[in-house]
Amino acid sequence: MTLHLLLCSLIWSVFLPSTLSQEQNIYLNSLITTQPELTLPSGSVANLSFASLPISYSPDEKCTVFVKQNDVNTKKFGQLSLTVFSCEEVSSVQFHHYGARYPTQLHVKLRIQYENRAGRIVLPTTLFVTVLSPQLSLAYPSVTVKSDSNSLGVSSINGISNVISNQHVAVRDPSTCRIAINYLLDGMFPEYGSIQGDKKGGTLTRCSDFFESGIYYKHERLKNNRVPKLDFIPFVVEGYSSQYGTPVLEYFMLPIALPAKNSVDFDSDRPQRLGSAQILESQYQGDSSLVPITEYTLAVSDVFTDPNEIVFKVEMDSGNGKHFSQFGRLVYTDNPGQEVTMFTQKDVKDLKIAFQQFDTSRTTIAHIYLRAIDSHGIASERLDLQIKIRPKNPFAPELVTNNLLMVDEGKTVTLSNKYLSAKLANLPADKLRLDFRIVAPDQRSGNFYVDMRRRTDFTLTDITNNAVQYIHGGDESDSDNVVLEIVQAGTEENKTLCLLRILIKPSDDQRPYQNVDELVVEISHSKIALLTLAQLQFADADSNWNQLAYKLRSPLPNLITVIKIDPSKFSRLSGSESPVESWTQEDVFRGIVYLQFRGGSSEIERSENVRISVQDRNAIPNSDTFQLLVKIIPKDENPPRPASDCLMYMDVIDYTKTGFTKYMLSYTDEGSRDPADIQYEVLQKPYDTNTLNPLKAGSLILQRGDRIETAQKFTQFDIDSGFLKFVPPSSERGVTTRYIEFGFKVQDRYGNYVSNQVFSINLQAFDRQPPQIFTGNKRILPGGEFRVDEKFLHIYSVDPNSKPKIELISEPSLGILYLDRDELKTSLNRVFFIDDLKIQELRYRNNIEALNGDDEAEDSFTLSINDGVNVLNIDLFVTISRMGQFVTDVYRQDNSQVAINIYVAENKVTNINNAVHKYFQSVLNMTSRTSSFRNTLEKLVLGSSNQKCYLKMTRGPKTGPTGENLYGQLKVNFKSIRTNPVDSTQSNVLSCNDAVQNALYQTHNHLEIGVQPKTDEMEFDVSLYDRGDIKIDQKFILRVYILPVDSEEPRLAILSDVTVLEGKKTRIGNDILRIDDGDTPKNKLFCFVNRKPEFGYLIDQSNSATSDIPISAFKYSSLVSDKIHYVQSLHTHRIKTVEPEHDKFKLLCTDFQKSSSADVIIKVEPQSDEPPVLEVKMPLSLNEGGSIKLGYPYFAATDKDLPRENLTLNVIVQPRYGYIKLEKMLPNDRAQSKIIESFSASLIEQMNPTPGVIRTERVLYQHDGSENFKDSFRIQVTDGGPKTAIDEIPIVITPLDDEKPRLITHNDLIVKPGDVRYLTTNTLDAVDEDSSEEKITYIIKRVPMQGNIEKWDAGAEIYKTLRLGESFTQLDIELQHVVRYSQTAPISKEQVNDEMAFDITDGLNTRYGQLLRIKIQNKDFLGEKILKTILLPSTMNSTVFGDDMPVMDLDLDEKKRQLYFRLSVPPVNGILTQSGSRFKGNINTFSRDQVRTQQIYYEHSPIKSVRMDCMNIELLEDSKALGQTVLIRLFQIVIIDEADESPILTLKNMTILEGQEKALSDFIIVDTRNRPARDFSFMVNVSPMSGVLRNRNIGANTRVGDFSYEDLSQGYIVYIHNGKEPNGIPESINLKLIETNPKSAGALRFYQLPNVTKPGSPYFKFDITVLPVDDEKPKMKYSGPTKNIHYINGRPGLMLSSEYILATDEDTDDDGIFYEITRPPLNGILTTSPNSHRPVSNFSQEDINQKRIYYLLQMGTSEWSDSFEYNLADRDRSVEDKGRWVRDEKWPGALMNVDCGIKTHGALFIEIPANCI
């Protein structure tokens, strides 16, 4: 859309309100003298100055600079240290550049607000920041972005990078360097991923620690489905300047290489213009005519840059057209006096850039040439923005005023003629009707309202009548410029567009908000913890991040203090650093804020909520209060233990890198919650457990992303995250499973460690059967060759995924192998696959010269066939023989007899025609060519002769002893040819034609000739007749060579089992396994291990280089030569629990034609070589005082050796709080037990008990009943050999809540009048062996009378008074600032006692009737006038304070003591004020001089009908000695109306002892206001419960129901207590005040002091406090037989309990009944612990009840009895009837022990058998 914009004059003067003077206008024009500019190196920090920000202002007037906060172009690349600062602070403000290479110029938007008496002026301006090339001096990136091992990048989408280390960042001075991720950019970097592993959250950390913390980059997102080549991580580094020696900050960006496969260069995607270029039209309407540049005319996009961040740079060269500078200029709409050459697309969007047209008389086209630059510095092609310049239109509406409209953020402003007004040149004002319409109203931050209705249009009349209001929406925008269309009403012609500029003044109205998930810090005992930004971080939408201030709020933490530590002095921490209560977020960022734990040790985790307020730097700070949870981790002295579900082993497939998981390897620790705190260190690298034949074992690595390093140290976090991996060895290691182990130690965060830990790796070979191979024996002629095809070598892989590779490892000796045309040699290490032989030719060629003239020889070569698991070395044989190819030979023997050779395979047949042809051919060759017989011979050779020709067998085939043919026979037409025919089926003559056509030599199919050829011979007579004449009469020999054929399968025989010692190896020879094959040589037999042994493997020692590698096949010849061994290897495997007794494997032996198989059985003879194993699975768990059986499932003692050894368990360290005993079951369900120190493993519980076996003995742990939650003992397991196993058995004891809480500290609370004292453990400290502090509860049974018990309410943030029945805990007391006593009642004596009655309970057990005595000491009080009444004259509304104030009798030096008055409770019906004060309100403080000079007076409010009032005034002293303000006196001032004659009632606290009587006259006082006492009386509405009222005036024993005030005032009315023990219910009397002689009609009106602000009710309650009296003496209730003596921690003794000795006292708790030892035992001691040697001199009945007193027998004594004497007394020293109570009878006792028997003598005597001494 084309916008026709006409804007009014925007010179600076129109910004001014009409009230400003001309002098101020001139001063304002000089406020910014020159353009603000700042130049600094990239990544550095530079201070502003008045040169860079030239502000000229008057010091006596207010000048403030505001920084635009929502400008992403500023915050992303740099930031000023303050967002709001005064002009005086310019030199203290810094600009921090964050180290980005682009852009090289930044625009920081500022607003300068100037205020004087005339008004407020706002001037927008821009600070231009020029960034130079990097000049970093502290640290800088040292990595390239190439994809090498040292680069820092990710290799795939959503991948992770290497850990950032010192290889990637170069640090100049590591000793002083501190570094952190720069989170000030608020997530704007990195743009395409996130930072992982940063636990400091941006807090500066020592560089060495930072680079070891495991921080890495994770790629997470794309931009427009594309990936750039780089991402950046922002860093901040702190070091010390060599010039100044002070810490300085520098910033840099660390590049991250993103996946190269998917990434693109930044410069390949330049910014592109959106849409078609539109012409901007400008029409001149004055000297300051402005046309805004909008998104419709100028907008670009970029793949990797946010549109708001794109920068436009104006080029000043003219190009091809008219340059715009001839017709106007580009300016900021906020400040039209500021010309711009660079701006952002966000400025265009906000209508901040406009074209200011000069006056012109003609229409023309001007050009603005620009380039768009993205965030990486890549510029677009040149852009051409065309402007159509028009002259002024006289018929269009003309703006009269168009001033800047300023509005506060979220507020309202009226749009009046002062800001916007227009006219038409040809119309008078009374006929002017103009409409204003908003263009594009949906893009606004605020809205216009007319008469409170939202409108998008309004009229000039609305503006004139002030009916148009602009209401801002409250967002953080700094402007809301709007385009208005002005048109005359009723027409759409001659429109004028105007830009109304609206400036939003930001207000800091946002509270800081929490910027981390949880506000939690963990800290350990006696430690300090760094407070990091990951734990405490807040942000503020309109305040600087680092300027947020923190402050501790009450109640202050009790266990935690906050301290600041200089990092350079941290190593010299003294422990006495002063705590601080406030700090800034900048301090947290710099890493100088620490939390320090100052509490005592504890076995349980505690926590404390630290209340913190966070506020910004606003003039009226925005603040909020939060709670930081500090978890105090108990002192951890226990090392880590394996997790219960941890396997401690893993299965790994060979050649497969495998990651660890927490289910394989996991250790836990109570004090180390973070997995990163559990650290592993490899003590022994992975090793093969097979000590006979150790191979390479692989390695442990840490792989984070593309970075791989050796895992020498790692954490549980690395395991849980999958970073720890095991890499199997790459070398050949055979086909069997290997068992790998590595040793390590585990350490927690506190240095506790467990060493000598072992992890097992089950390294499994691929489950792959060896390939099946078939081969034959190839026969060739000398010098011949053949192709190795599937007929000669056939390899079949059982596993379809296997592709065996073939390699030549032994060359033939009589020939050469060729692969295609290349000679194949072992030195070439050439590898090919079986499929390659289908394409390439593998050929063998015989070297005839190598035969040395031999007629027959055998050659061989060896191929290695490897499927990745199985390696088979196969020998292939070639026979080179002149007999090859079955060629028939004819030759003459020495006797000139013709011999013919023919060849036939074993069990085959052959035709002899070739032999006959050869014979006749030889005869033909010897016949003359002219002979007539030659033609006959030729026909005979051709088989066409009909001449008679016969062959007669004269010598037949070879026969055996019985006449059978040895090898074969000759047959013609199924008739056997023999020399001696016996029937018609036989003959000795055959015709020549039959010989040529039908004669066959047939071998027998039942006879094996072996491996060598055999020879058979036949002799024939040849007779040839031609015309009756014999032409030929000769003999010839037919020699048959029978060639062997491999037709017999090998026969595999197992002659005996294999016997091997456990862990050893044994030979497998021909005496154990034999193969018979008649037609195959032994060197051609081969055996495959089809099923491998389970507990060992086979090796072949024929080759020393591979003699230790497990094999899956071998040559039979190696077995014959004793080179095959079985290795028993699994006996050391930790995963198996039982050692093997047998093993077996299956062999398949073959001659490569046929095969047979058999199982080989192996007997394993066990050896006692394994150490016993003691595996602790879980702690023993039992109740306090109980017992538990030892063994499964808590621990197990095992031995892998067979036969099983009888394991013995020795208790080498006894338990501290119990003992180990053997319990034997006797008949009648009786049991007998004794303490033992060793026992057999057969006596403890087993995992798999033998069925049907009933145990009569068992081993138990017996707890001694003490209040301990943990115990342990150490066990040594032995099988009788030198190897043992030792471990600690932990015990968890579940306490039984049978203890009452008892007060170990019970002191009086001493306070001063009006003071507040907190209850601490110095006053009340209760313990309960079974309950924690938060469970010990104080329940109030009687509240104090002189003050209040108050408890802090965190939710309401006030102290609330605790009422009857309410409670607080011991933990509240330990926190010190939670529970307090506040003294409130007036004190008129030097000391007044107060008290609080309470019960203590843990929820189950309660101790009743406890008292907290409170002494209120008023040492500075010198007079009696505390409650003071002052008359208010009836004719006046005020009264002066003067001598009526009871302070003039104090002889005090006010100057030295700094005394003053404070109004603590103000009056209700008036005010306390000061003469001459214009402030009409209560004064808070005043001095004694003001009282002396009568400047202080009370003034009654005329609108109040009641002229009675009251107030509290304190006399205070700022005591330097005490360091606090001390209350000297509390005055309760009562203002009495002189004209009001209503009586005034005063009630005082009354305290009475149990059984006492007391008159009420001093406690109930009525001011009768000059009326006689007889006019008033009292009626008893509710009588007292624990006593009676008596009237001594009418009779001593008369119970009264009413009485007169006259009798009361004369002391006749008394209260008499009934003497019973107080039951905890407060005593009180309900009374009613009655007017006996009424002066007026109606109810009695009276007031009750001190609150006289309104009349009181005639009914009131009078409370009486009854104090108990300890008047009872303790009594012995029971004294009977004692508990049996047994061993306690190795010493004979017994524990005293209330079952055998018990004393009671009706008014004393058990902890107040004491046994005072007057004569100790003679042969032992009384002590509080079985481990103590210190005797006690007294103890309480409560100690006996809780079993805290032990009698321990002295070692070596020969006495058989013992006794002691004691006095029995209570807390008030009330002893038994006869004064000192002495027990002259001997103390009861009996001795029971399994070894000692039972002997009891009387009820009060201990006998100790001699065998127990």
Salt bridges, closest charged atoms under 4 A:
GLU191 OE2 - LYS76 NZ 3.20
GLU220 OE1 - ARG221 NH1 3.46
GLU238 OE1 - ARG178 NE 2.91
GLU238 OE2 - ARG590 NH1 2.53
ASP265 OD1 - LYS229 NZ 3.01
ASP269 OD1 - ARG226 NH1 2.81
GLU281 OE1 - HIS4 ND1 3.10
GLU281 OE1 - ARG390 NE 3.26
GLU309 OE1 - LYS76 NZ 2.79
GLU315 OE2 - ARG371 NE 2.50
GLU315 OE1 - ARG382 NE 3.20
ASP317 OD2 - ARG382 NH2 3.02
ASP334 OD2 - LYS352 NZ 3.28
ASP347 OD1 - LYS109 NZ 2.81
ASP350 OD2 - LYS346 NZ 2.55
ASP384 OD2 - HIS367 ND1 3.01
GLU398 OE2 - LYS392 NZ 3.85
ASP408 OD1 - ARG120 NH2 3.76
ASP457 OD1 - ARG455 NE 3.53
ASP475 OD1 - HIS472 NE2 3.06
ASP478 OD2 - LYS68 NZ 3.46
ASP478 OD2 - ARG111 NH2 3.81
ASP478 OD2 - LYS352 NZ 3.36
ASP480 OD2 - ARG444 NH2 3.24
GLU485 OE1 - ARG437 NH1 3.59
GLU485 OE2 - LYS495 NZ 3.48
GLU492 OE2 - ARG437 NH2 2.98
GLU492 OE1 - LYS495 NZ 3.43
GLU522 OE1 - ARG749 NH1 3.56
GLU586 OE2 - ARG590 NE 3.08
ASP587 OD2 - LYS564 NZ 2.90
GLU605 OE1 - ARG673 NH2 2.24
ASP624 OD2 - ARG511 NH1 3.51
GLU637 OE2 - LYS635 NZ 3.80
ASP654 OD2 - ARG733 NE 2.62
GLU670 OE1 - LYS1270 NZ 3.87
ASP674 OD2 - LYS199 NZ 3.11
ASP677 OD2 - ARG749 NH1 3.94
GLU681 OE1 - LYS745 NZ 3.94
ASP688 OD2 - ARG738 NH1 2.56
GLU709 OE2 - ARG704 NH1 3.23
ASP718 OD1 - ARG704 NH2 2.95
GLU785 OE2 - ARG843 NH2 2.89
GLU785 OE1 - ARG845 NE 2.73
ASP799 OD2 - ARG768 NE 3.22
ASP822 OD2 - ARG830 NH1 3.86
GLU823 OE2 - LYS825 NZ 3.92
GLU841 OE2 - ARG787 NH1 3.76
GLU841 OE1 - ARG843 NH1 3.41
ASP855 OD1 - ARG882 NE 2.91
GLU856 OE1 - ARG779 NH2 3.55
GLU858 OE2 - LYS1084 NZ 2.70
ASP875 OD2 - LYS1115 NZ 2.57
GLU938 OE2 - ARG934 NE 3.66
GLU1017 OE1 - ARG955 NH1 3.41
GLU1017 OE2 - ARG1039 NE 2.60
GLU1019 OE1 - ARG955 NE 3.32
ASP1021 OD1 - LYS1035 NZ 2.39
GLU1048 OE2 - ARG1051 NH1 2.24
ASP1071 OD1 - ARG1067 NH1 3.16
ASP1076 OD2 - ARG1074 NE 3.84
ASP1122 OD1 - ARG1067 NH1 3.07
ASP1159 OD1 - ARG1091 NH2 3.02
ASP1169 OD2 - HIS1131 NE2 3.77
GLU1175 OE2 - LYS1177 NZ 3.42
GLU1223 OE1 - ARG1258 NH2 2.72
GLU1245 OE2 - LYS1189 NZ 3.84
ASP1264 OD1 - HIS1263 NE2 3.59
GLU1299 OE1 - ARG1748 NH1 3.82
ASP1308 OD2 - LYS1415 NZ 3.48
GLU1329 OE2 - ARG1302 NH2 3.61
GLU1350 OE1 - ARG1380 NE 2.67
ASP1353 OD2 - LYS1360 NZ 3.03
GLU1357 OE2 - ARG611 NH2 2.61
ASP1372 OD2 - LYS1351 NZ 3.37
GLU1395 OE2 - ARG1342 NH2 2.85
ASP1399 OD2 - LYS1341 NZ 3.96
ASP1420 OD2 - ARG1457 NH2 3.94
ASP1449 OD1 - ARG1529 NH1 3.95
GLU1454 OE1 - ARG1492 NH1 3.71
ASP1489 OD1 - ARG1492 NH1 2.43
GLU1514 OE1 - ARG1462 NH2 2.56
GLU1517 OE1 - ARG1457 NH2 2.69
ASP1537 OD1 - ARG1507 NE 3.36
ASP1540 OD2 - ARG1645 NH2 3.70
GLU1541 OE1 - LYS1639 NZ 2.84
GLU1557 OE2 - ARG1592 NH2 2.79
ASP1575 OD2 - ARG1571 NE 3.66
GLU1635 OE2 - ARG1571 NH1 2.76
ASP1663 OD1 - LYS1661 NZ 3.97
ASP1711 OD2 - ARG1407 NH1 3.72
ASP1711 OD1 - ARG1771 NH2 3.67
GLU1716 OE2 - ARG1773 NH2 2.04
GLU1742 OE2 - ARG1407 NH2 2.72
ASP1743 OD1 - ARG1748 NH2 3.06
GLU1765 OE2 - ARG1719 NE 3.82
ASP1777 OD1 - LYS1675 NZ 3.15
GLU1785 OE1 - ARG1783 NH2 3.62
GLU1807 OE1 - HIS1801 NE2 2.27
